[in-house]
Amino acid sequence: MKTAVMNILQKAIEEENLPGALISISENGQLLLRESFGNRTVFPVKESMDMNTVFDLASLTKVVATLPALLLLMDQKQIHLEDKVARFIPEFSWNGKESVTIEHLLTHTSGLPAFKPFFKEQLNKEEVIHSICHSAIESPVGKQVIYSDLGFIMLSAIVEQATGQSFEYFVENEIFTALGMNETCFNPDFPLNRYAATEFDAAAKTYKRGIVHDENAETMGGISGHAGLFSTCADLEKFASMIENNGTINHKQFISSEIIELSRKNFTQNDRLSRGLGWELNVHSDCSCGAFFSKKAYGHTGFTGTSIWFDPKQKIHIILLTNYVHYGRNPIWINSMREAIHTASIVSNK
C-alpha cells in the first residue's frame, strides 16, 4: 500500500499538479502509513512539507468544528434536529424559510443557495447572516440536496445563540481543548513557515499563508461554520479517533455513541446525493473515497485539497491533506486524485 500511495502522490508532485501532501491511514486503530511529500510552499521559494505543517482545512471546518458542536449540543438536549432555525434567529423566517430546521441545514436540504459572493460587497459576519436570512430558497424545503455553505454559516450562528458564546470560543473550549487538539483554531498565529501556502492573493500581492483561503470566511473575520479552520495531521488524527470510536476519546465518552451513529444515518434516501448530518455518505453517489470503500463509508472534503474518509466496515480511515490550490483551482483533478489514493489504499492492502 505504501508504495502505491507514494507513487500517486510523487507523480502528482513531479507533474506540478500538487505542491505537497500529508497522508495518514489507520486500520483497526493502528497507523499503516503516515508520511509527508513534496513542499508546503513552492512560490516564491520552496519549503519542504513535514508532519507539523498547518493546513487551511476549508470545508472540513463543517465536520471538524460545526458538526461536533451541534452534536454535543444535541447530546446535552440544548438543541434538537427538529428545532426551527427561526427559534434561534427569528429573522431567518423570511422568504419561505419558516419551516427550515437544524436537520435541514445539517443535511443540505434547506433549499438555501449553495453559495453567494458576500466578499464582493465586503460584508462582515452580521451582514452576511442578515443577507442569508433574507435570501429566498431555491428548492422546496426538505426535497433536494443542495450543498450549501450558507446553511453552515447559519449553523454556527445557531451555536452562538444556543450557548451565549462566540462560535470560535465554544468550539475551542468545548471541542478542541477537550480532544487535545491544541493546534486547531481559527485565525491562527503560528510561525509563517509552518503553513501550507494556498492561492495567490492579488490584493495582498502574495500567496496566502495562515490567512483563510475562502473569500467569504475571510470577509467574515476568518471565523465561520463553513470554512476558516486550520489544523495539523496530528490533531485530525485525534478527531478521527473520536469519531471512529463512536464518540470516545482517551476512554471517556465525549459525545454519546447514539448521537455519533445518528450522524452517519442516511437522511436523504430519495436523493442521488446521500447525506448524513454533515457527512457525505458513500451510498449511491460518486464519492471521492473511490470504488473500494464500502457503502457504509462517510467523509468530507475541503476545497483547498483536504479530505477525511471513514469506512467502518473495513475499519479504515484516511486523512489526506494537500494545498493543491497553491497551483490554482482544478476541482475535477483533485477529486480524481482523491479517488486514486483511496482506491490504492484499499486494493494494495488486500
C-alpha positions as CSV (number, residue, x, y, z in Angstrom):
1,M,0.0,0.0,0.0
2,K,2.7,2.4,1.0
3,T,4.4,2.1,-2.4
4,A,1.2,2.6,-4.4
5,V,0.1,5.6,-2.5
6,M,3.6,7.2,-2.5
7,N,3.8,6.7,-6.3
8,I,0.5,8.5,-6.9
9,L,1.5,11.5,-4.7
10,Q,5.0,11.7,-6.1
11,K,3.8,11.6,-9.7
12,A,1.3,14.4,-8.9
13,I,4.1,16.5,-7.4
14,E,6.5,15.8,-10.3
15,E,3.8,16.8,-12.8
16,E,3.3,20.0,-10.8
17,N,-0.4,19.3,-10.1
18,L,0.3,19.2,-6.4
19,P,2.9,21.1,-4.3
20,G,2.9,18.6,-1.5
21,A,0.7,16.4,0.8
22,L,0.4,14.7,4.1
23,I,-1.4,11.4,4.5
24,S,-2.4,9.3,7.5
25,I,-4.0,5.9,7.1
26,S,-5.3,3.9,10.0
27,E,-6.8,0.4,10.2
28,N,-8.2,-1.1,13.3
29,G,-6.8,1.9,15.2
30,Q,-3.3,1.2,14.0
31,L,-1.3,3.5,11.7
32,L,-0.5,1.9,8.4
33,L,1.0,5.0,6.8
34,R,1.9,8.4,8.0
35,E,4.1,10.4,5.5
36,S,4.8,13.8,4.1
37,F,5.5,14.5,0.5
38,G,6.8,17.5,-1.6
39,N,6.6,21.1,-0.5
40,R,4.3,23.2,1.7
41,T,5.1,26.2,-0.5
42,V,6.6,26.5,-4.0
43,F,6.2,30.2,-4.6
44,P,8.1,32.4,-4.1
45,V,10.5,29.8,-2.7
46,K,10.3,26.1,-2.0
47,E,9.9,24.9,1.6
48,S,9.6,21.2,2.3
49,M,6.4,19.7,3.7
50,D,6.7,18.0,7.1
51,M,4.2,16.4,9.5
52,N,4.0,19.6,11.6
53,T,2.6,21.6,8.6
54,V,-0.5,23.6,9.4
55,F,-3.3,23.4,6.8
56,D,-6.3,25.5,5.9
57,L,-9.0,22.8,6.2
58,A,-11.6,24.7,4.1
59,S,-14.9,22.8,4.2
60,L,-13.6,20.2,6.6
61,T,-14.5,23.0,9.0
62,K,-18.1,21.8,8.6
63,V,-17.4,18.4,10.1
64,V,-14.4,19.1,12.4
65,A,-15.9,22.2,14.1
66,T,-19.5,22.8,13.3
67,L,-20.8,19.3,13.3
68,P,-19.3,18.2,16.6
69,A,-20.6,21.5,18.2
70,L,-24.1,20.7,17.1
71,L,-23.8,17.0,18.1
72,L,-22.6,18.0,21.5
73,L,-25.5,20.4,22.0
74,M,-27.9,17.7,20.8
75,D,-26.4,15.3,23.3
76,Q,-26.9,17.9,26.0
77,K,-30.5,18.4,24.9
78,Q,-29.8,22.1,24.3
79,I,-31.0,21.8,20.7
80,H,-32.9,19.2,18.7
81,L,-32.8,18.3,15.0
82,E,-36.5,19.3,14.6
83,D,-35.9,22.8,16.0
84,K,-36.7,25.5,13.6
85,V,-33.9,27.8,12.7
86,A,-36.2,30.7,13.4
87,R,-36.4,29.6,17.0
88,F,-32.8,30.9,17.4
89,I,-32.8,33.5,14.7
90,P,-36.3,34.9,14.1
91,E,-35.2,37.0,11.1
92,F,-34.5,33.7,9.2
93,S,-38.2,33.0,8.6
94,W,-38.4,35.5,5.7
95,N,-39.0,34.3,2.1
96,G,-40.5,30.9,2.8
97,K,-37.8,29.6,5.3
98,E,-40.0,29.4,8.4
99,S,-40.1,25.6,8.2
100,V,-36.4,25.1,7.9
101,T,-34.9,23.1,10.7
102,I,-31.5,22.3,12.1
103,E,-31.8,18.9,10.4
104,H,-32.3,20.6,7.0
105,L,-29.2,22.7,7.4
106,L,-27.1,19.8,8.5
107,T,-28.2,17.6,5.6
108,H,-28.1,20.4,3.0
109,T,-31.8,20.1,2.3
110,S,-32.9,23.6,3.4
111,G,-33.3,24.8,-0.1
112,L,-30.7,27.6,0.5
113,P,-28.4,28.5,-2.3
114,A,-25.0,26.8,-2.4
115,F,-23.0,30.0,-2.4
116,K,-23.2,33.7,-2.6
117,P,-20.2,36.0,-3.1
118,F,-20.6,38.1,0.0
119,F,-16.9,39.0,-0.2
120,K,-17.5,41.1,-3.3
121,E,-19.5,43.5,-1.1
122,Q,-17.1,43.1,1.8
123,L,-19.9,42.1,4.1
124,N,-19.0,41.4,7.8
125,K,-20.4,38.5,9.7
126,E,-23.5,40.2,10.9
127,E,-24.2,41.5,7.4
128,V,-23.7,38.0,5.9
129,I,-26.2,36.5,8.3
130,H,-28.7,39.2,7.6
131,S,-28.3,38.6,3.9
132,I,-28.9,34.9,4.3
133,C,-31.9,35.5,6.5
134,H,-33.5,37.5,3.6
135,S,-32.4,35.1,0.9
136,A,-35.0,33.1,-1.0
137,I,-34.8,29.3,-1.1
138,E,-34.0,27.6,-4.5
139,S,-35.9,24.4,-3.9
140,P,-38.7,23.3,-1.6
141,V,-37.6,22.7,2.0
142,G,-36.5,19.1,2.6
143,K,-36.9,17.9,-1.0
144,Q,-33.4,18.2,-2.6
145,V,-29.8,18.2,-1.5
146,I,-28.1,21.5,-2.4
147,Y,-24.7,21.5,-0.8
148,S,-24.8,24.9,0.9
149,D,-22.1,27.0,2.6
150,L,-24.9,29.3,3.6
151,G,-26.6,26.6,5.7
152,F,-23.4,26.0,7.7
153,I,-22.9,29.7,8.2
154,M,-26.3,29.7,9.9
155,L,-25.5,26.6,12.0
156,S,-22.5,28.5,13.5
157,A,-24.9,31.4,14.3
158,I,-27.3,28.9,16.0
159,V,-24.4,27.6,18.2
160,E,-23.8,31.2,19.3
161,Q,-27.5,31.8,20.1
162,A,-27.9,28.5,21.9
163,T,-24.8,28.9,24.1
164,G,-24.4,32.6,24.5
165,Q,-20.8,32.2,23.4
166,S,-18.9,33.1,20.2
167,F,-18.7,30.1,17.8
168,E,-14.9,30.3,18.0
169,Y,-14.8,30.3,21.8
170,F,-17.3,27.4,22.1
171,V,-15.5,25.1,19.6
172,E,-12.1,25.9,21.0
173,N,-13.1,25.2,24.6
174,E,-15.7,22.5,24.3
175,I,-14.4,20.6,21.3
176,F,-10.7,21.2,20.6
177,T,-9.4,21.5,24.1
178,A,-11.4,18.5,25.2
179,L,-10.0,16.4,22.4
180,G,-6.4,17.6,22.9
181,M,-6.4,19.3,19.5
182,N,-4.1,22.1,20.6
183,E,-3.1,23.2,17.1
184,T,-6.6,23.6,15.7
185,C,-8.1,27.0,15.5
186,F,-9.5,29.9,13.5
187,N,-7.2,32.9,12.7
188,P,-4.0,31.0,13.7
189,D,-0.8,32.8,14.8
190,F,1.8,30.0,14.2
191,P,5.2,31.0,12.7
192,L,4.7,31.7,9.0
193,N,7.0,28.9,7.9
194,R,4.6,26.3,9.3
195,Y,1.7,26.9,6.9
196,A,1.0,25.2,3.7
197,A,0.6,28.1,1.3
198,T,-2.7,28.3,-0.7
199,E,-3.6,30.6,-3.6
200,F,-2.2,33.9,-4.8
201,D,-4.0,36.9,-3.3
202,A,-3.9,39.6,-5.9
203,A,-4.9,42.3,-3.3
204,A,-2.1,41.3,-0.9
205,K,0.3,40.5,-3.8
206,T,1.4,37.3,-2.2
207,Y,0.3,33.8,-1.5
208,K,-2.0,33.2,1.4
209,R,-0.3,31.6,4.5
210,G,-2.3,31.5,7.7
211,I,-5.0,33.6,6.1
212,V,-8.1,31.7,5.2
213,H,-8.4,30.8,1.5
214,D,-12.2,31.0,1.4
215,E,-13.1,34.6,0.5
216,N,-16.5,34.6,2.3
217,A,-14.8,33.3,5.5
218,E,-12.2,36.0,5.2
219,T,-14.7,38.8,4.9
220,M,-16.5,37.4,8.0
221,G,-13.3,37.8,10.0
222,G,-11.8,34.4,9.4
223,I,-14.4,32.6,11.5
224,S,-17.4,30.7,10.1
225,G,-19.2,27.4,10.3
226,H,-18.5,26.6,6.6
227,A,-14.7,27.4,6.4
228,G,-11.8,29.0,8.2
229,L,-10.4,26.3,10.4
230,F,-6.7,25.5,10.4
231,S,-5.2,22.3,11.8
232,T,-2.5,19.7,11.6
233,C,-2.4,16.0,10.8
234,A,-1.8,15.0,14.4
235,D,-4.9,16.9,15.6
236,L,-7.1,15.5,12.9
237,E,-5.9,12.0,13.9
238,K,-7.3,12.7,17.4
239,F,-10.6,13.9,15.9
240,A,-10.7,10.8,13.6
241,S,-10.1,8.5,16.6
242,M,-13.1,10.1,18.5
243,I,-15.4,9.7,15.5
244,E,-14.2,6.2,14.7
245,N,-14.6,5.1,18.3
246,N,-18.2,6.3,18.5
247,G,-17.6,9.4,20.5
248,T,-15.0,8.0,22.8
249,I,-11.6,9.7,23.4
250,N,-9.0,8.5,25.9
251,H,-11.5,6.0,27.4
252,K,-14.0,8.9,28.0
253,Q,-17.4,9.3,26.3
254,F,-17.2,12.8,24.7
255,I,-20.3,12.5,22.5
256,S,-22.8,9.7,23.0
257,S,-22.5,6.7,20.7
258,E,-26.1,7.1,19.8
259,I,-25.6,10.7,18.6
260,I,-22.5,9.8,16.6
261,E,-24.3,6.9,15.0
262,L,-27.2,9.2,14.1
263,S,-24.9,11.5,12.2
264,R,-24.0,8.6,9.9
265,K,-27.6,7.8,9.1
266,N,-28.8,8.5,5.5
267,F,-31.3,11.4,5.8
268,T,-31.7,11.8,2.1
269,Q,-32.6,8.4,0.8
270,N,-34.7,9.8,-2.1
271,D,-31.9,12.0,-3.4
272,R,-28.9,10.9,-5.6
273,L,-26.6,12.7,-3.1
274,S,-26.6,10.8,0.1
275,R,-26.2,12.9,3.3
276,G,-25.9,12.2,7.0
277,L,-25.7,15.0,9.5
278,G,-22.8,16.9,8.0
279,W,-21.3,13.8,6.4
280,E,-21.3,12.9,2.7
281,L,-22.3,9.2,2.5
282,N,-21.0,6.6,0.0
283,V,-24.4,5.1,-0.6
284,H,-25.4,5.6,-4.2
285,S,-23.4,8.6,-5.4
286,D,-20.0,9.0,-6.8
287,C,-17.7,9.9,-3.9
288,S,-14.1,10.9,-3.7
289,C,-13.4,7.8,-1.5
290,G,-13.3,5.7,-4.7
291,A,-14.9,2.5,-5.7
292,F,-13.5,0.2,-3.0
293,F,-14.8,1.9,0.1
294,S,-17.9,0.2,1.3
295,K,-21.4,1.6,1.2
296,K,-21.1,2.3,4.9
297,A,-18.3,4.8,4.3
298,Y,-18.7,8.5,5.2
299,G,-16.5,11.5,4.9
300,H,-16.0,15.1,3.7
301,T,-13.7,17.2,1.5
302,G,-12.2,20.7,1.6
303,F,-11.7,22.9,-1.4
304,T,-8.0,23.6,-0.6
305,G,-7.3,19.9,-1.2
306,T,-8.1,18.3,2.2
307,S,-10.3,15.3,2.9
308,I,-11.2,12.7,5.6
309,W,-13.0,9.4,4.9
310,F,-14.0,6.6,7.2
311,D,-15.1,3.1,6.3
312,P,-16.5,1.4,9.4
313,K,-16.9,-1.9,7.6
314,Q,-13.2,-2.2,6.7
315,K,-12.3,-0.3,9.9
316,I,-10.1,2.2,8.0
317,H,-9.9,5.9,7.8
318,I,-7.8,8.1,5.6
319,I,-6.7,11.7,6.2
320,L,-5.4,13.4,3.1
321,L,-4.1,17.0,3.4
322,T,-2.9,18.9,0.4
323,N,-2.6,22.5,-0.7
324,Y,-3.3,21.9,-4.4
325,V,-4.8,25.4,-4.8
326,H,-1.3,26.8,-4.5
327,Y,-1.1,26.0,-8.2
328,G,-4.7,27.2,-8.9
329,R,-8.2,25.7,-8.9
330,N,-8.9,22.4,-10.6
331,P,-11.6,20.6,-8.5
332,I,-12.0,17.8,-11.1
333,W,-8.3,16.9,-10.9
334,I,-8.2,16.9,-7.1
335,N,-11.3,14.6,-6.8
336,S,-9.7,12.2,-9.3
337,M,-6.5,12.1,-7.3
338,R,-8.5,11.5,-4.1
339,E,-10.3,8.6,-5.7
340,A,-6.9,7.1,-6.8
341,I,-5.4,7.5,-3.3
342,H,-8.3,5.8,-1.6
343,T,-8.5,3.0,-4.2
344,A,-4.8,2.3,-3.9
345,S,-5.0,2.3,-0.2
346,I,-7.7,-0.5,-0.2
347,V,-6.6,-2.5,-3.2
348,S,-3.0,-2.8,-2.2
349,N,-3.9,-3.6,1.4
350,K,-5.9,-6.7,0.5
